[in-house]
């Protein structure tokens, strides 16, 4: 599922960055590029960083609305 629309990053990209050591938004941006543009995905990225991504429904619920 696409998380960062501006940079085209999926939840798998973000999970990969977390596996590589990302612990905050700056780390995610440095490692995979997510969260570095408009910022609309940052709440979802924070949730992924804090392990609140057990299933697809949780991630979908956390996505910001525009």
PDBQT receptor file of N, H, CA, C and O in Angstrom, charges set to zero:
ATOM      1  N   UNK A   1       0.835  -1.165   0.000  1.00  0.00    +0.000 N 
ATOM      2  CA  UNK A   1       0.000   0.000   0.000  1.00  0.00    +0.000 C 
ATOM      3  C   UNK A   1       0.886   1.236   0.000  1.00  0.00    +0.000 C 
ATOM      4  O   UNK A   1       1.877   1.302   0.726  1.00  0.00    +0.000 OA
ATOM      5  N   UNK A   2       0.524   2.200  -0.809  1.00  0.00    +0.000 N 
ATOM      6  H   UNK A   2      -0.281   2.147  -1.399  1.00  0.00    +0.000 HD
ATOM      7  CA  UNK A   2       1.291   3.437  -0.903  1.00  0.00    +0.000 C 
ATOM      8  C   UNK A   2       1.070   4.286   0.350  1.00  0.00    +0.000 C 
ATOM      9  O   UNK A   2      -0.070   4.555   0.729  1.00  0.00    +0.000 OA
ATOM     10  N   UNK A   3       2.142   4.698   0.976  1.00  0.00    +0.000 N 
ATOM     11  H   UNK A   3       3.068   4.479   0.667  1.00  0.00    +0.000 HD
ATOM     12  CA  UNK A   3       2.082   5.520   2.184  1.00  0.00    +0.000 C 
ATOM     13  C   UNK A   3       2.452   6.958   1.853  1.00  0.00    +0.000 C 
ATOM     14  O   UNK A   3       1.715   7.883   2.194  1.00  0.00    +0.000 OA
ATOM     15  N   UNK A   4       3.581   7.152   1.197  1.00  0.00    +0.000 N 
ATOM     16  H   UNK A   4       4.180   6.400   0.919  1.00  0.00    +0.000 HD
ATOM     17  CA  UNK A   4       4.063   8.485   0.845  1.00  0.00    +0.000 C 
ATOM     18  C   UNK A   4       3.813   8.692  -0.652  1.00  0.00    +0.000 C 
ATOM     19  O   UNK A   4       4.567   8.208  -1.496  1.00  0.00    +0.000 OA
ATOM     20  N   UNK A   5       2.745   9.419  -0.955  1.00  0.00    +0.000 N 
ATOM     21  H   UNK A   5       2.133   9.812  -0.269  1.00  0.00    +0.000 HD
ATOM     22  CA  UNK A   5       2.372   9.618  -2.353  1.00  0.00    +0.000 C 
ATOM     23  C   UNK A   5       3.373  10.497  -3.093  1.00  0.00    +0.000 C 
ATOM     24  O   UNK A   5       3.649  10.259  -4.269  1.00  0.00    +0.000 OA
ATOM     25  N   UNK A   6       3.915  11.497  -2.432  1.00  0.00    +0.000 N 
ATOM     26  H   UNK A   6       3.692  11.691  -1.477  1.00  0.00    +0.000 HD
ATOM     27  CA  UNK A   6       4.853  12.425  -3.086  1.00  0.00    +0.000 C 
ATOM     28  C   UNK A   6       6.124  11.714  -3.560  1.00  0.00    +0.000 C 
ATOM     29  O   UNK A   6       6.642  12.000  -4.640  1.00  0.00    +0.000 OA
ATOM     30  N   UNK A   7       6.611  10.796  -2.748  1.00  0.00    +0.000 N 
ATOM     31  H   UNK A   7       6.190  10.564  -1.871  1.00  0.00    +0.000 HD
ATOM     32  CA  UNK A   7       7.845  10.088  -3.082  1.00  0.00    +0.000 C 
ATOM     33  C   UNK A   7       7.614   8.674  -3.592  1.00  0.00    +0.000 C 
ATOM     34  O   UNK A   7       8.567   7.974  -3.934  1.00  0.00    +0.000 OA
ATOM     35  N   UNK A   8       6.337   8.243  -3.646  1.00  0.00    +0.000 N 
ATOM     36  H   UNK A   8       5.563   8.812  -3.368  1.00  0.00    +0.000 HD
ATOM     37  CA  UNK A   8       6.006   6.921  -4.160  1.00  0.00    +0.000 C 
ATOM     38  C   UNK A   8       6.516   5.785  -3.290  1.00  0.00    +0.000 C 
ATOM     39  O   UNK A   8       6.992   4.774  -3.806  1.00  0.00    +0.000 OA
ATOM     40  N   UNK A   9       6.421   5.941  -1.976  1.00  0.00    +0.000 N 
ATOM     41  H   UNK A   9       6.034   6.762  -1.557  1.00  0.00    +0.000 HD
ATOM     42  CA  UNK A   9       6.941   4.924  -1.057  1.00  0.00    +0.000 C 
ATOM     43  C   UNK A   9       5.804   4.116  -0.439  1.00  0.00    +0.000 C 
ATOM     44  O   UNK A   9       4.808   4.670   0.027  1.00  0.00    +0.000 OA
ATOM     45  N   UNK A  10       5.974   2.814  -0.447  1.00  0.00    +0.000 N 
ATOM     46  H   UNK A  10       6.783   2.365  -0.826  1.00  0.00    +0.000 HD
ATOM     47  CA  UNK A  10       4.960   1.910   0.091  1.00  0.00    +0.000 C 
ATOM     48  C   UNK A  10       5.257   1.575   1.547  1.00  0.00    +0.000 C 
ATOM     49  O   UNK A  10       6.307   1.927   2.086  1.00  0.00    +0.000 OA
ATOM     50  N   UNK A  11       4.303   0.884   2.169  1.00  0.00    +0.000 N 
ATOM     51  H   UNK A  11       3.451   0.598   1.732  1.00  0.00    +0.000 HD
ATOM     52  CA  UNK A  11       4.528   0.448   3.549  1.00  0.00    +0.000 C 
ATOM     53  C   UNK A  11       5.717  -0.503   3.620  1.00  0.00    +0.000 C 
ATOM     54  O   UNK A  11       6.402  -0.556   4.641  1.00  0.00    +0.000 OA
ATOM     55  N   UNK A  12       5.969  -1.245   2.562  1.00  0.00    +0.000 N 
ATOM     56  H   UNK A  12       5.412  -1.202   1.733  1.00  0.00    +0.000 HD
ATOM     57  CA  UNK A  12       7.134  -2.147   2.554  1.00  0.00    +0.000 C 
ATOM     58  C   UNK A  12       8.443  -1.361   2.527  1.00  0.00    +0.000 C 
ATOM     59  O   UNK A  12       9.420  -1.759   3.160  1.00  0.00    +0.000 OA
ATOM     60  N   UNK A  13       8.463  -0.247   1.796  1.00  0.00    +0.000 N 
ATOM     61  H   UNK A  13       7.669   0.076   1.281  1.00  0.00    +0.000 HD
ATOM     62  CA  UNK A  13       9.649   0.614   1.785  1.00  0.00    +0.000 C 
ATOM     63  C   UNK A  13       9.919   1.145   3.189  1.00  0.00    +0.000 C 
ATOM     64  O   UNK A  13      11.059   1.165   3.653  1.00  0.00    +0.000 OA
ATOM     65  N   UNK A  14       8.854   1.573   3.853  1.00  0.00    +0.000 N 
ATOM     66  H   UNK A  14       7.928   1.557   3.476  1.00  0.00    +0.000 HD
ATOM     67  CA  UNK A  14       8.990   2.124   5.206  1.00  0.00    +0.000 C 
ATOM     68  C   UNK A  14       9.420   1.037   6.175  1.00  0.00    +0.000 C 
ATOM     69  O   UNK A  14      10.317   1.258   6.989  1.00  0.00    +0.000 OA
ATOM     70  N   UNK A  15       8.801  -0.126   6.102  1.00  0.00    +0.000 N 
ATOM     71  H   UNK A  15       8.073  -0.306   5.440  1.00  0.00    +0.000 HD
ATOM     72  CA  UNK A  15       9.190  -1.235   6.978  1.00  0.00    +0.000 C 
ATOM     73  C   UNK A  15      10.638  -1.633   6.730  1.00  0.00    +0.000 C 
ATOM     74  O   UNK A  15      11.352  -1.985   7.669  1.00  0.00    +0.000 OA
ATOM     75  N   UNK A  16      11.080  -1.583   5.476  1.00  0.00    +0.000 N 
ATOM     76  H   UNK A  16      10.500  -1.298   4.713  1.00  0.00    +0.000 HD
ATOM     77  CA  UNK A  16      12.481  -1.876   5.163  1.00  0.00    +0.000 C 
ATOM     78  C   UNK A  16      13.414  -0.866   5.794  1.00  0.00    +0.000 C 
ATOM     79  O   UNK A  16      14.477  -1.224   6.302  1.00  0.00    +0.000 OA
ATOM     80  N   UNK A  17      13.016   0.402   5.761  1.00  0.00    +0.000 N 
ATOM     81  H   UNK A  17      12.153   0.692   5.349  1.00  0.00    +0.000 HD
ATOM     82  CA  UNK A  17      13.836   1.444   6.387  1.00  0.00    +0.000 C 
ATOM     83  C   UNK A  17      13.901   1.248   7.897  1.00  0.00    +0.000 C 
ATOM     84  O   UNK A  17      14.949   1.455   8.508  1.00  0.00    +0.000 OA
ATOM     85  N   UNK A  18      12.792   0.852   8.494  1.00  0.00    +0.000 N 
ATOM     86  H   UNK A  18      11.940   0.684   7.998  1.00  0.00    +0.000 HD
ATOM     87  CA  UNK A  18      12.781   0.574   9.941  1.00  0.00    +0.000 C 
ATOM     88  C   UNK A  18      13.713  -0.601  10.238  1.00  0.00    +0.000 C 
ATOM     89  O   UNK A  18      14.459  -0.576  11.217  1.00  0.00    +0.000 OA
ATOM     90  N   UNK A  19      13.667  -1.616   9.400  1.00  0.00    +0.000 N 
ATOM     91  H   UNK A  19      13.061  -1.636   8.605  1.00  0.00    +0.000 HD
ATOM     92  CA  UNK A  19      14.560  -2.773   9.580  1.00  0.00    +0.000 C 
ATOM     93  C   UNK A  19      16.027  -2.375   9.444  1.00  0.00    +0.000 C 
ATOM     94  O   UNK A  19      16.904  -3.002  10.038  1.00  0.00    +0.000 OA
ATOM     95  N   UNK A  20      16.288  -1.330   8.660  1.00  0.00    +0.000 N 
ATOM     96  H   UNK A  20      15.576  -0.821   8.177  1.00  0.00    +0.000 HD
ATOM     97  CA  UNK A  20      17.664  -0.843   8.488  1.00  0.00    +0.000 C 
ATOM     98  C   UNK A  20      18.090   0.143   9.574  1.00  0.00    +0.000 C 
ATOM     99  O   UNK A  20      19.213   0.648   9.563  1.00  0.00    +0.000 OA
ATOM    100  N   UNK A  21      17.176   0.411  10.516  1.00  0.00    +0.000 N 
ATOM    101  H   UNK A  21      16.264   0.001  10.525  1.00  0.00    +0.000 HD
ATOM    102  CA  UNK A  21      17.554   1.243  11.647  1.00  0.00    +0.000 C 
ATOM    103  C   UNK A  21      16.836   2.564  11.795  1.00  0.00    +0.000 C 
ATOM    104  O   UNK A  21      17.152   3.322  12.711  1.00  0.00    +0.000 OA
ATOM    105  N   UNK A  22      15.870   2.877  10.923  1.00  0.00    +0.000 N 
ATOM    106  H   UNK A  22      15.613   2.260  10.179  1.00  0.00    +0.000 HD
ATOM    107  CA  UNK A  22      15.132   4.136  11.061  1.00  0.00    +0.000 C 
ATOM    108  C   UNK A  22      14.379   4.140  12.384  1.00  0.00    +0.000 C 
ATOM    109  O   UNK A  22      13.659   3.191  12.698  1.00  0.00    +0.000 OA
ATOM    110  N   UNK A  23      14.544   5.203  13.154  1.00  0.00    +0.000 N 
ATOM    111  H   UNK A  23      15.128   5.973  12.899  1.00  0.00    +0.000 HD
ATOM    112  CA  UNK A  23      13.886   5.317  14.453  1.00  0.00    +0.000 C 
ATOM    113  C   UNK A  23      13.050   6.585  14.581  1.00  0.00    +0.000 C 
ATOM    114  O   UNK A  23      12.347   6.771  15.574  1.00  0.00    +0.000 OA
ATOM    115  N   UNK A  24      13.124   7.466  13.568  1.00  0.00    +0.000 N 
ATOM    116  H   UNK A  24      13.695   7.315  12.761  1.00  0.00    +0.000 HD
ATOM    117  CA  UNK A  24      12.345   8.699  13.584  1.00  0.00    +0.000 C 
ATOM    118  C   UNK A  24      12.102   9.141  12.142  1.00  0.00    +0.000 C 
ATOM    119  O   UNK A  24      12.589   8.518  11.198  1.00  0.00    +0.000 OA
ATOM    120  N   UNK A  25      11.346  10.221  11.988  1.00  0.00    +0.000 N 
ATOM    121  H   UNK A  25      10.951  10.728  12.755  1.00  0.00    +0.000 HD
ATOM    122  CA  UNK A  25      11.009  10.686  10.639  1.00  0.00    +0.000 C 
ATOM    123  C   UNK A  25      12.240  11.094   9.836  1.00  0.00    +0.000 C 
ATOM    124  O   UNK A  25      12.309  10.851   8.631  1.00  0.00    +0.000 OA
ATOM    125  N   UNK A  26      13.199  11.705  10.496  1.00  0.00    +0.000 N 
ATOM    126  H   UNK A  26      13.143  11.902  11.475  1.00  0.00    +0.000 HD
ATOM    127  CA  UNK A  26      14.427  12.100   9.789  1.00  0.00    +0.000 C 
ATOM    128  C   UNK A  26      15.161  10.876   9.252  1.00  0.00    +0.000 C 
ATOM    129  O   UNK A  26      15.670  10.893   8.131  1.00  0.00    +0.000 OA
ATOM    130  N   UNK A  27      15.215   9.817  10.055  1.00  0.00    +0.000 N 
ATOM    131  H   UNK A  27      14.801   9.803  10.965  1.00  0.00    +0.000 HD
ATOM    132  CA  UNK A  27      15.846   8.574   9.598  1.00  0.00    +0.000 C 
ATOM    133  C   UNK A  27      15.108   8.000   8.396  1.00  0.00    +0.000 C 
ATOM    134  O   UNK A  27      15.733   7.577   7.424  1.00  0.00    +0.000 OA
ATOM    135  N   UNK A  28      13.768   7.983   8.462  1.00  0.00    +0.000 N 
ATOM    136  H   UNK A  28      13.260   8.326   9.252  1.00  0.00    +0.000 HD
ATOM    137  CA  UNK A  28      12.989   7.451   7.341  1.00  0.00    +0.000 C 
ATOM    138  C   UNK A  28      13.268   8.235   6.067  1.00  0.00    +0.000 C 
ATOM    139  O   UNK A  28      13.457   7.658   4.997  1.00  0.00    +0.000 OA
ATOM    140  N   UNK A  29      13.289   9.542   6.193  1.00  0.00    +0.000 N 
ATOM    141  H   UNK A  29      13.135  10.012   7.063  1.00  0.00    +0.000 HD
ATOM    142  CA  UNK A  29      13.549  10.377   5.015  1.00  0.00    +0.000 C 
ATOM    143  C   UNK A  29      14.947  10.108   4.457  1.00  0.00    +0.000 C 
ATOM    144  O   UNK A  29      15.126  10.004   3.243  1.00  0.00    +0.000 OA
ATOM    145  N   UNK A  30      15.918   9.997   5.330  1.00  0.00    +0.000 N 
ATOM    146  H   UNK A  30      15.772  10.081   6.316  1.00  0.00    +0.000 HD
ATOM    147  CA  UNK A  30      17.294   9.751   4.896  1.00  0.00    +0.000 C 
ATOM    148  C   UNK A  30      17.439   8.386   4.233  1.00  0.00    +0.000 C 
ATOM    149  O   UNK A  30      18.132   8.256   3.224  1.00  0.00    +0.000 OA
ATOM    150  N   UNK A  31      16.789   7.367   4.793  1.00  0.00    +0.000 N 
ATOM    151  H   UNK A  31      16.226   7.472   5.613  1.00  0.00    +0.000 HD
ATOM    152  CA  UNK A  31      16.963   6.003   4.304  1.00  0.00    +0.000 C 
ATOM    153  C   UNK A  31      16.119   5.713   3.056  1.00  0.00    +0.000 C 
ATOM    154  O   UNK A  31      16.617   5.122   2.099  1.00  0.00    +0.000 OA
ATOM    155  N   UNK A  32      14.850   6.124   3.063  1.00  0.00    +0.000 N 
ATOM    156  H   UNK A  32      14.446   6.605   3.841  1.00  0.00    +0.000 HD
ATOM    157  CA  UNK A  32      14.010   5.746   1.912  1.00  0.00    +0.000 C 
ATOM    158  C   UNK A  32      13.328   6.923   1.216  1.00  0.00    +0.000 C 
ATOM    159  O   UNK A  32      12.724   6.743   0.158  1.00  0.00    +0.000 OA
ATOM    160  N   UNK A  33      13.416   8.123   1.792  1.00  0.00    +0.000 N 
ATOM    161  H   UNK A  33      13.907   8.269   2.651  1.00  0.00    +0.000 HD
ATOM    162  CA  UNK A  33      12.837   9.292   1.149  1.00  0.00    +0.000 C 
ATOM    163  C   UNK A  33      11.427   9.631   1.592  1.00  0.00    +0.000 C 
ATOM    164  O   UNK A  33      10.924  10.705   1.262  1.00  0.00    +0.000 OA
ATOM    165  N   UNK A  34      10.778   8.747   2.330  1.00  0.00    +0.000 N 
ATOM    166  H   UNK A  34      11.186   7.874   2.598  1.00  0.00    +0.000 HD
ATOM    167  CA  UNK A  34       9.396   8.987   2.745  1.00  0.00    +0.000 C 
ATOM    168  C   UNK A  34       9.309  10.163   3.711  1.00  0.00    +0.000 C 
ATOM    169  O   UNK A  34      10.185  10.362   4.552  1.00  0.00    +0.000 OA
ATOM    170  N   UNK A  35       8.237  10.936   3.574  1.00  0.00    +0.000 N 
ATOM    171  H   UNK A  35       7.525  10.774   2.891  1.00  0.00    +0.000 HD
ATOM    172  CA  UNK A  35       7.966  12.025   4.506  1.00  0.00    +0.000 C 
ATOM    173  C   UNK A  35       8.709  13.306   4.241  1.00  0.00    +0.000 C 
ATOM    174  O   UNK A  35       8.650  14.224   5.058  1.00  0.00    +0.000 OA
ATOM    175  N   UNK A  36       9.403  13.402   3.132  1.00  0.00    +0.000 N 
ATOM    176  H   UNK A  36       9.451  12.656   2.468  1.00  0.00    +0.000 HD
ATOM    177  CA  UNK A  36      10.226  14.570   2.900  1.00  0.00    +0.000 C 
ATOM    178  C   UNK A  36       9.604  15.673   2.062  1.00  0.00    +0.000 C 
ATOM    179  O   UNK A  36      10.259  16.676   1.779  1.00  0.00    +0.000 OA
ATOM    180  N   UNK A  37       8.357  15.503   1.662  1.00  0.00    +0.000 N 
ATOM    181  H   UNK A  37       7.825  14.688   1.892  1.00  0.00    +0.000 HD
ATOM    182  CA  UNK A  37       7.750  16.528   0.805  1.00  0.00    +0.000 C 
ATOM    183  C   UNK A  37       6.601  17.216   1.543  1.00  0.00    +0.000 C 
ATOM    184  O   UNK A  37       6.849  18.044   2.420  1.00  0.00    +0.000 OA
ATOM    185  N   UNK A  38       5.362  16.894   1.212  1.00  0.00    +0.000 N 
ATOM    186  H   UNK A  38       5.160  16.222   0.500  1.00  0.00    +0.000 HD
ATOM    187  CA  UNK A  38       4.213  17.640   1.740  1.00  0.00    +0.000 C 
ATOM    188  C   UNK A  38       3.946  17.392   3.216  1.00  0.00    +0.000 C 
ATOM    189  O   UNK A  38       3.407  18.263   3.898  1.00  0.00    +0.000 OA
ATOM    190  N   UNK A  39       4.314  16.221   3.721  1.00  0.00    +0.000 N 
ATOM    191  H   UNK A  39       4.752  15.513   3.167  1.00  0.00    +0.000 HD
ATOM    192  CA  UNK A  39       4.099  15.911   5.137  1.00  0.00    +0.000 C 
ATOM    193  C   UNK A  39       2.793  15.217   5.451  1.00  0.00    +0.000 C 
ATOM    194  O   UNK A  39       2.545  14.874   6.607  1.00  0.00    +0.000 OA
ATOM    195  N   UNK A  40       1.954  15.001   4.456  1.00  0.00    +0.000 N 
ATOM    196  H   UNK A  40       2.156  15.280   3.518  1.00  0.00    +0.000 HD
ATOM    197  CA  UNK A  40       0.673  14.351   4.690  1.00  0.00    +0.000 C 
ATOM    198  C   UNK A  40       0.774  12.938   5.221  1.00  0.00    +0.000 C 
ATOM    199  O   UNK A  40      -0.156  12.451   5.865  1.00  0.00    +0.000 OA
ATOM    200  N   UNK A  41       1.877  12.279   4.964  1.00  0.00    +0.000 N 
ATOM    201  H   UNK A  41       2.632  12.674   4.442  1.00  0.00    +0.000 HD
ATOM    202  CA  UNK A  41       2.047  10.895   5.400  1.00  0.00    +0.000 C 
ATOM    203  C   UNK A  41       2.698  10.778   6.779  1.00  0.00    +0.000 C 
ATOM    204  O   UNK A  41       2.798   9.678   7.321  1.00  0.00    +0.000 OA
ATOM    205  N   UNK A  42       3.131  11.872   7.338  1.00  0.00    +0.000 N 
ATOM    206  H   UNK A  42       3.050  12.766   6.897  1.00  0.00    +0.000 HD
ATOM    207  CA  UNK A  42       3.894  11.801   8.591  1.00  0.00    +0.000 C 
ATOM    208  C   UNK A  42       3.148  11.139   9.751  1.00  0.00    +0.000 C 
ATOM    209  O   UNK A  42       3.776  10.399  10.507  1.00  0.00    +0.000 OA
ATOM    210  N   UNK A  43       1.839  11.365   9.933  1.00  0.00    +0.000 N 
ATOM    211  H   UNK A  43       1.328  11.966   9.318  1.00  0.00    +0.000 HD
ATOM    212  CA  UNK A  43       1.155  10.641  11.009  1.00  0.00    +0.000 C 
ATOM    213  C   UNK A  43       1.196   9.121  10.808  1.00  0.00    +0.000 C 
ATOM    214  O   UNK A  43       1.382   8.369  11.765  1.00  0.00    +0.000 OA
ATOM    215  N   UNK A  44       1.023   8.680   9.569  1.00  0.00    +0.000 N 
ATOM    216  H   UNK A  44       0.871   9.290   8.792  1.00  0.00    +0.000 HD
ATOM    217  CA  UNK A  44       1.086   7.248   9.288  1.00  0.00    +0.000 C 
ATOM    218  C   UNK A  44       2.506   6.731   9.480  1.00  0.00    +0.000 C 
ATOM    219  O   UNK A  44       2.702   5.638  10.011  1.00  0.00    +0.000 OA
ATOM    220  N   UNK A  45       3.493   7.505   9.054  1.00  0.00    +0.000 N 
ATOM    221  H   UNK A  45       3.334   8.392   8.622  1.00  0.00    +0.000 HD
ATOM    222  CA  UNK A  45       4.891   7.100   9.256  1.00  0.00    +0.000 C 
ATOM    223  C   UNK A  45       5.203   6.971  10.738  1.00  0.00    +0.000 C 
ATOM    224  O   UNK A  45       5.880   6.028  11.147  1.00  0.00    +0.000 OA
ATOM    225  N   UNK A  46       4.721   7.901  11.542  1.00  0.00    +0.000 N 
ATOM    226  H   UNK A  46       4.171   8.667  11.210  1.00  0.00    +0.000 HD
ATOM    227  CA  UNK A  46       4.935   7.829  12.993  1.00  0.00    +0.000 C 
ATOM    228  C   UNK A  46       4.328   6.543  13.542  1.00  0.00    +0.000 C 
ATOM    229  O   UNK A  46       4.945   5.863  14.362  1.00  0.00    +0.000 OA
ATOM    230  N   UNK A  47       3.124   6.208  13.094  1.00  0.00    +0.000 N 
ATOM    231  H   UNK A  47       2.623   6.759  12.427  1.00  0.00    +0.000 HD
ATOM    232  CA  UNK A  47       2.470   4.984  13.545  1.00  0.00    +0.000 C 
ATOM    233  C   UNK A  47       3.280   3.759  13.161  1.00  0.00    +0.000 C 
ATOM    234  O   UNK A  47       3.426   2.834  13.960  1.00  0.00    +0.000 OA
ATOM    235  N   UNK A  48       3.807   3.745  11.945  1.00  0.00    +0.000 N 
ATOM    236  H   UNK A  48       3.688   4.497  11.296  1.00  0.00    +0.000 HD
ATOM    237  CA  UNK A  48       4.639   2.621  11.513  1.00  0.00    +0.000 C 
ATOM    238  C   UNK A  48       5.913   2.533  12.345  1.00  0.00    +0.000 C 
ATOM    239  O   UNK A  48       6.353   1.440  12.700  1.00  0.00    +0.000 OA
ATOM    240  N   UNK A  49       6.497   3.670  12.650  1.00  0.00    +0.000 N 
ATOM    241  H   UNK A  49       6.140   4.558  12.361  1.00  0.00    +0.000 HD
ATOM    242  CA  UNK A  49       7.712   3.679  13.468  1.00  0.00    +0.000 C 
ATOM    243  C   UNK A  49       7.458   3.135  14.872  1.00  0.00    +0.000 C 
ATOM    244  O   UNK A  49       8.330   2.509  15.473  1.00  0.00    +0.000 OA
ATOM    245  N   UNK A  50       6.264   3.380  15.380  1.00  0.00    +0.000 N 
ATOM    246  H   UNK A  50       5.555   3.889  14.891  1.00  0.00    +0.000 HD
ATOM    247  CA  UNK A  50       5.950   2.969  16.745  1.00  0.00    +0.000 C 
ATOM    248  C   UNK A  50       5.246   1.622  16.805  1.00  0.00    +0.000 C 
ATOM    249  O   UNK A  50       4.687   1.255  17.839  1.00  0.00    +0.000 OA
ATOM    250  N   UNK A  51       5.271   0.883  15.696  1.00  0.00    +0.000 N 
ATOM    251  H   UNK A  51       5.725   1.181  14.856  1.00  0.00    +0.000 HD
ATOM    252  CA  UNK A  51       4.766  -0.483  15.696  1.00  0.00    +0.000 C 
ATOM    253  C   UNK A  51       3.264  -0.612  15.649  1.00  0.00    +0.000 C 
ATOM    254  O   UNK A  51       2.735  -1.690  15.916  1.00  0.00    +0.000 OA
ATOM    255  N   UNK A  52       2.558   0.455  15.316  1.00  0.00    +0.000 N 
ATOM    256  H   UNK A  52       2.988   1.331  15.099  1.00  0.00    +0.000 HD
ATOM    257  CA  UNK A  52       1.102   0.375  15.240  1.00  0.00    +0.000 C 
ATOM    258  C   UNK A  52       0.690   0.103  13.805  1.00  0.00    +0.000 C 
ATOM    259  O   UNK A  52      -0.084   0.853  13.211  1.00  0.00    +0.000 OA
ATOM    260  N   UNK A  53       1.219  -0.984  13.258  1.00  0.00    +0.000 N 
ATOM    261  H   UNK A  53       1.848  -1.594  13.740  1.00  0.00    +0.000 HD
ATOM    262  CA  UNK A  53       0.919  -1.326  11.864  1.00  0.00    +0.000 C 
ATOM    263  C   UNK A  53       0.659  -2.818  11.723  1.00  0.00    +0.000 C 
ATOM    264  O   UNK A  53       1.100  -3.447  10.761  1.00  0.00    +0.000 OA
ATOM    265  N   UNK A  54      -0.059  -3.377  12.690  1.00  0.00    +0.000 N 
ATOM    266  H   UNK A  54      -0.417  -2.866  13.471  1.00  0.00    +0.000 HD
ATOM    267  CA  UNK A  54      -0.244  -4.820  12.732  1.00  0.00    +0.000 C 
ATOM    268  C   UNK A  54      -0.925  -5.375  11.488  1.00  0.00    +0.000 C 
ATOM    269  O   UNK A  54      -0.617  -6.483  11.051  1.00  0.00    +0.000 OA
ATOM    270  N   UNK A  55      -1.837  -4.616  10.925  1.00  0.00    +0.000 N 
ATOM    271  H   UNK A  55      -2.087  -3.716  11.281  1.00  0.00    +0.000 HD
ATOM    272  CA  UNK A  55      -2.502  -5.107   9.717  1.00  0.00    +0.000 C 
ATOM    273  C   UNK A  55      -2.852  -3.952   8.788  1.00  0.00    +0.000 C 
ATOM    274  O   UNK A  55      -2.713  -2.781   9.142  1.00  0.00    +0.000 OA
ATOM    275  N   UNK A  56      -3.301  -4.303   7.609  1.00  0.00    +0.000 N 
ATOM    276  H   UNK A  56      -3.413  -5.254   7.321  1.00  0.00    +0.000 HD
ATOM    277  CA  UNK A  56      -3.610  -3.318   6.585  1.00  0.00    +0.000 C 
ATOM    278  C   UNK A  56      -4.703  -2.347   7.046  1.00  0.00    +0.000 C 
ATOM    279  O   UNK A  56      -4.645  -1.158   6.730  1.00  0.00    +0.000 OA
ATOM    280  N   UNK A  57      -5.695  -2.842   7.787  1.00  0.00    +0.000 N 
ATOM    281  H   UNK A  57      -5.743  -3.807   8.043  1.00  0.00    +0.000 HD
ATOM    282  CA  UNK A  57      -6.786  -1.981   8.245  1.00  0.00    +0.000 C 
ATOM    283  C   UNK A  57      -6.262  -0.881   9.156  1.00  0.00    +0.000 C 
ATOM    284  O   UNK A  57      -6.715   0.260   9.062  1.00  0.00    +0.000 OA
ATOM    285  N   UNK A  58      -5.331  -1.194  10.025  1.00  0.00    +0.000 N 
ATOM    286  H   UNK A  58      -4.963  -2.121  10.102  1.00  0.00    +0.000 HD
ATOM    287  CA  UNK A  58      -4.779  -0.197  10.931  1.00  0.00    +0.000 C 
ATOM    288  C   UNK A  58      -4.073   0.892  10.150  1.00  0.00    +0.000 C 
ATOM    289  O   UNK A  58      -4.264   2.074  10.436  1.00  0.00    +0.000 OA
ATOM    290  N   UNK A  59      -3.269   0.528   9.181  1.00  0.00    +0.000 N 
ATOM    291  H   UNK A  59      -3.113  -0.432   8.949  1.00  0.00    +0.000 HD
ATOM    292  CA  UNK A  59      -2.561   1.511   8.379  1.00  0.00    +0.000 C 
ATOM    293  C   UNK A  59      -3.554   2.377   7.610  1.00  0.00    +0.000 C 
ATOM    294  O   UNK A  59      -3.377   3.593   7.526  1.00  0.00    +0.000 OA
ATOM    295  N   UNK A  60      -4.584   1.771   7.053  1.00  0.00    +0.000 N 
ATOM    296  H   UNK A  60      -4.728   0.784   7.121  1.00  0.00    +0.000 HD
ATOM    297  CA  UNK A  60      -5.588   2.522   6.310  1.00  0.00    +0.000 C 
ATOM    298  C   UNK A  60      -6.287   3.523   7.221  1.00  0.00    +0.000 C 
ATOM    299  O   UNK A  60      -6.513   4.664   6.817  1.00  0.00    +0.000 OA
ATOM    300  N   UNK A  61      -6.632   3.122   8.436  1.00  0.00    +0.000 N 
ATOM    301  H   UNK A  61      -6.449   2.195   8.764  1.00  0.00    +0.000 HD
ATOM    302  CA  UNK A  61      -7.294   4.008   9.377  1.00  0.00    +0.000 C 
ATOM    303  C   UNK A  61      -6.415   5.202   9.742  1.00  0.00    +0.000 C 
ATOM    304  O   UNK A  61      -6.929   6.288  10.011  1.00  0.00    +0.000 OA
ATOM    305  N   UNK A  62      -5.114   5.014   9.753  1.00  0.00    +0.000 N 
ATOM    306  H   UNK A  62      -4.696   4.132   9.534  1.00  0.00    +0.000 HD
ATOM    307  CA  UNK A  62      -4.205   6.067  10.175  1.00  0.00    +0.000 C 
ATOM    308  C   UNK A  62      -3.860   7.039   9.068  1.00  0.00    +0.000 C 
ATOM    309  O   UNK A  62      -3.261   8.083   9.325  1.00  0.00    +0.000 OA
ATOM    310  N   UNK A  63      -4.229   6.715   7.840  1.00  0.00    +0.000 N 
ATOM    311  H   UNK A  63      -4.716   5.866   7.630  1.00  0.00    +0.000 HD
ATOM    312  CA  UNK A  63      -3.898   7.596   6.723  1.00  0.00    +0.000 C 
ATOM    313  C   UNK A  63      -4.647   8.916   6.863  1.00  0.00    +0.000 C 
ATOM    314  O   UNK A  63      -5.845   8.917   7.146  1.00  0.00    +0.000 OA
ATOM    315  N   UNK A  64      -3.966  10.025   6.670  1.00  0.00    +0.000 N 
ATOM    316  H   UNK A  64      -2.993  10.024   6.440  1.00  0.00    +0.000 HD
ATOM    317  CA  UNK A  64      -4.633  11.320   6.782  1.00  0.00    +0.000 C 
ATOM    318  C   UNK A  64      -5.620  11.535   5.643  1.00  0.00    +0.000 C 
ATOM    319  O   UNK A  64      -5.420  11.029   4.538  1.00  0.00    +0.000 OA
ATOM    320  N   UNK A  65      -6.667  12.275   5.908  1.00  0.00    +0.000 N 
ATOM    321  H   UNK A  65      -6.828  12.686   6.805  1.00  0.00    +0.000 HD
ATOM    322  CA  UNK A  65      -7.615  12.620   4.868  1.00  0.00    +0.000 C 
ATOM    323  C   UNK A  65      -7.285  14.005   4.356  1.00  0.00    +0.000 C 
ATOM    324  O   UNK A  65      -6.716  14.827   5.074  1.00  0.00    +0.000 OA
ATOM    325  N   UNK A  66      -7.639  14.252   3.137  1.00  0.00    +0.000 N 
ATOM    326  H   UNK A  66      -8.102  13.584   2.554  1.00  0.00    +0.000 HD
ATOM    327  CA  UNK A  66      -7.341  15.563   2.537  1.00  0.00    +0.000 C 
ATOM    328  C   UNK A  66      -8.612  16.219   2.103  1.00  0.00    +0.000 C 
ATOM    329  O   UNK A  66      -8.583  17.330   1.573  1.00  0.00    +0.000 OA
TER     330      UNK A  66
